[in-house]
């Protein structure tokens, strides 16, 4: 019998989040699971790491599953670094992050703690996938995600994810029967139009809440936004070499050394 | 006479950082300067934004320059969002971030608050450049950077930075006469080999400090690491569409819908 894969599981909503508990339950059917997740929610942390503060790690037991679990005082990227280098002391066969409560499609990948954990694993040479459900609420239902999460993870373990990239999976918030399938996509060109809600605090000082609307300017039918709007699960390969190679030639025509 | 450009200046080391003060002094020679910078250091914040907390903004006067300045309680990305949408109410001609105390070359771009601010500006449709000096200390000398920062910014204003990307500029910590010139580069394939320094606190609880060594496995002479090691300033065009387009074809051969 082939050895069961070693799976590192993390997220950014914190170790008690229902999305993480669902992901753990699926991974327990695939391999041996070690969880290292933040002890509190870390959404919109981007790729933050903790360099000027200490990190605490605590072995915990949250449910009756066979997994080993640690809660960590740091960010999702910290969890992966600690998981790989300190707890496992070797590279797991795969790292999965999520299932995030809320979308990480399109430009949201760059603000996402869930995807930051997956990218950190990729940088460490560990194949990685981030999963997100398009429902921000704590009470979101993750049941319909399970078979798809399992299929994608098993495919990744079988086919291998090449060095230099990780997968970003977003799942529409629908009953399983209404999900049309899984589509490989590119990141849609979309952005947030910010609105700041300006208020005055009881001491008379002004402050702001960040709000805004997501605007998709990209009409392509090969994008994650199109797939999700049409009831498909989107899978986008995401890279962490950020070089805009196509612009290097043009940039070399600038007069930088005159 | 052509209208002076409107320049938004920010950083991640905080509004009093010597690197920011140098950047402001250079920008004052080019255009009209508005500064929105964090009220405290925000290094290694990645692309964090503040969504679950309030943001405070305060008009300040730090030196005798003609610039307008605001300190902000948020992250570098928050500063840009507030700067563009709330303070300016329109897109500036360019946003410059830095000069960071310490390198943001290679994979460090992904952890960098300095580059996160530049990327956020890019996402908002504002041409942007992040500048970093390869010296982490608060007392770093930024004088040698000045003429290069001016040249690169003026070129960017003249030539235009295309939508979808921003520039990542790293400057070796050398006297001006020893800097050989400015090189257009790609991001080197390098990473951090983490070491966690494990300690016990006075209450008997274990904790960790993140430490590590930067390892460059990339022998190319077209990389930012090569340029910096050979006394050149590196300029890397950086994009925020993270799609690994080259892998989409392969990914479509996986059995995701069987």
Interface residues (C-beta under 8 A of the other chain):
Chain A: X41 X43 X44 X45 X46 X47 X48 X49 X50 X51 X52 X54 X55 X56 X57 X77 X78 X81 X82 X84 X85 X86 X107 X109 X110 X111 X116 X119 X123 X124 X125 X151 X152 X155 X159 X162 X164 X165 X167 X181 X182 X184 X186 X187 X189 X191 X192 X194 X195 X196 X198 X201 X205 X206 X207 X208 X209 X210 X235 X236 X237 X238 X239 X240 X241 X242 X243 X244 X245 X247 X248 X250 X251 X252 X253 X254 X255 X256 X257
Chain B: X41 X43 X44 X45 X46 X47 X48 X49 X50 X51 X52 X54 X55 X56 X57 X77 X78 X81 X82 X84 X85 X86 X107 X109 X110 X111 X116 X119 X123 X124 X125 X151 X152 X155 X159 X162 X164 X165 X167 X181 X182 X184 X186 X187 X189 X191 X194 X195 X196 X198 X201 X205 X206 X207 X208 X209 X210 X235 X236 X237 X238 X239 X240 X241 X242 X243 X244 X245 X247 X248 X250 X251 X252 X253 X254 X255 X256 X257
